[in-house]
């Protein structure tokens, strides 16, 4: 059975974990330690009042973070309140899902994609070239059930990805393909290798996040049988 929306949202936290995550009033708060927006944003799990926003802002500042909120489609009142406070929309994201079987129905050519943990130096170099440095690698290490994916094309390293499983859902993160290896299907093979690995871990579903402006990646996921299940964006502090 395809995981429901709440299971997919839980898998985001479970497969790309913050250094610390805690509940405070109507908020889920995260301390990212430089690991990016996803592990640093506050998200609502109840009715929000203006005073609640001030409390979340203070909590984020207490851990040295600029206030940042993750806003789901259902959070319209919160979105309005943040806009009124001068918060800007940043990085609208699509959440895609598919059954594992949709990606394991095609054999991966030999020496094309490998599941490896821990990441090799060449993999860390590819991530670093895309701005994914030690703080985000630390996020990967915090996940419980995980692997990294190395893709090869034209007999040379081509791209990398990270996959982790949380309660039957495999999430794929940090897909990066070297510029000279793009538009040759490399990202698709990374996704398929992640699906084969996830099946071995007992996962039934696979999901991926993609910023809406990345039209090529969104088109790839759609062509592979993924369904868009959710969208969200961030609101970032005007400070």
N, C-alpha and C positions, 0 to 999 in steps of 0.2 A: 504493500500500500504506500502511496506517495505520502511523505510527511506533511502534516498540516502546517499552516503559517506559523503558529506559535513554536512548533518544534524547529522550524527553520531559523526563526529569530534566536532561539536558544542556542542553536548550533553555531551561530556567528560568534557568540561569547565563548562557547565551549571550544571552538577550534582556533580562535584567534584571541587568546585570553589576555586581559589586562593584568598588570602587575598586582593590582588590588581592585576588587569590585565589592561594593557594599550598598545596602539600602539605607536611605535616610528620608523620612517622610514619604512623599509620593515619588521619590526619585530612585533610580539606580545610578550610582556614581562609579566612575572608573578612574584609576590612576594609571596613566600610560607609560610614564618614564621615557618619553620621547619616541614611543612606538607608533605614533600616528593617530589620526582622528578616531578610528574605530575603537581603540582601546582607551580613549581619553574623554569621550563625550558622555554627558548625562542624558538619560532617557527617562520618560515619564511612565509610571505604572498606576496612576490615579488622577483624580481631578486636581488641576493646578490653579492656584491663585497667584496674583502678582508677588505676594510676600514669599511664596515658595520659590520663585525664580531667584530672588535675592539670596535666599538660603543656599540654593545650589551654586550660585556664583561664588559665595563666600567659601563653600566647601572646596570648590575647584581651585580657588586662589590659595587656599591653605596648603594645597599640595603642589603649588608652583605652576599651575596650569591656567592658561587663558580660558575663560568660560566658553564652552562649546556644547551645543545641544544636538542630539539626534532626533529628528522629527518625522514620525510616521504619518501616513495619510490620515489616520484617525485623529491625529493631534492638531486639529484645526484651531482650536482655541489657543493652545500653546503657541502655535505658529504665529497667530495674530498678535499675541502679547509680546513675543520676541521681536517681531517686526516693529511694533510700536516703540520698543526700547532701542531700536537702531541696529538690531542684529541682521546681518546679511546672509542670504542663502548661499550655500557653498556645496558643490559636488553632489547634485542629485544622482541617486544610485538606483539601479534595477537589481532585484534579487530573482535569480533564475533557478528553476528546479527541474529535475528529470529522474525517472527511475534508472537505477544502475544499468539495467538491461538495455537501455537505449544506447549506451556507450560501449557495451561489451559484446556487441553483435558483429564486430568487425575486427579481424586479427591485426595486431600491430606489426609492421614489418620488422625484421631482425635489426638489432642495433639502432633502433630509432628512438626509443624512450625507455628509461630505467627508473625504478623506484629505489632510492638510496637514502639511508639515514646513518650517519650525519652527513650534511652537505659537504661535497668536495670543494677544494679551494677554487676551482674554475666556476663552480656554481655561485659561490659567494661573490666572485669577481663580476659575474653577469648581473647579479642583484645590485651590487654596489654601483655599477655603471648606470643603473636606473634609479639611484637614490635610495635603495633599500639597504641600509647599513646595519651596524651592530644592534641598535635598539630594536629594529624590526626582527632581526634574527633572534633576539632574546624572546620576542613574542612567540616565534615558532617553537623554540625550545620549551616554553611553558606548556604547550599543548600535550595532552596525555598520549593519545594514539595518533601517530603522525608519520609522514614521510616527505621527502623532497623528490622532485622529478627532474631528471636531466634528459633533455632531448638532443639528438644529433641529426644533422642533415648535411648532405653533401660531404659526408665523412668528417665533419667537424662539429664541435659544440654549437648548438643552435638556440637553446632556450632552457628556462627553468620554471618550476612551479612548486608550490607547497600544498599538501593535502593533509587533512586531519579528519577524524571521525568522532562524532559526539552523538550518542544515543541513536545509532542507526543511520545518521546523516553524515555523508562526506561533504565537507566544504573544501573548495579549491581556492587558494589565495596566491597572491604575488606571482602571477604568470608574467614572465618577461621573455621576449624573443629578441635576439640580436638584430639590429636594423638590416644587415645584409642577408638575413635568413627569413625575413618576413614574407608574407603572401605566398607561402609554399606549403601551408597546412600544418606547420609545426605546433601551433597552439592547440589544434585539434588532437594531435597525437599526445600532447601532454595531458589533455582532459581524458582521453581514453585510457592512458596508462594509470591515471589517478583512479578511474572507475574500476579497472581490473584489480588494482591494489585494494580498493575499498571493499570490493566483493569478498576478497580473502579475509577482511576484518569483520565480515558479517553485515556490512551496511546495505541498505536497500535503496537509498536515494542519494543523489548527488546534487550539489547546489553551488552556485558561484555568484559573486557580486561584481557588478560592472557599472562604471559611471555612464550616465546616459549619453554623454557627448562622444563616447567611443563607439561610433556607429559600426565599425568593422567587427569589433568583438561582440557586440550585441547581435549582429547578423549571424555570426558564427554560432553562437549558442542557440539561436532560433533554428538554424539549419540542422543542428545536431539533435533536435527534439526536445530542447528545453522549453519550459513555459514560464512566463513572467508571473510571479506570485505576489510580489510586494514591491513598493518603491519607498524610498525615504530620501531626505536631504539633511544637511547640517545647517545650523544657524550659528554663525560665529560672532563673537563679541566685537562691538565697534571700538573698543579700547585700543 
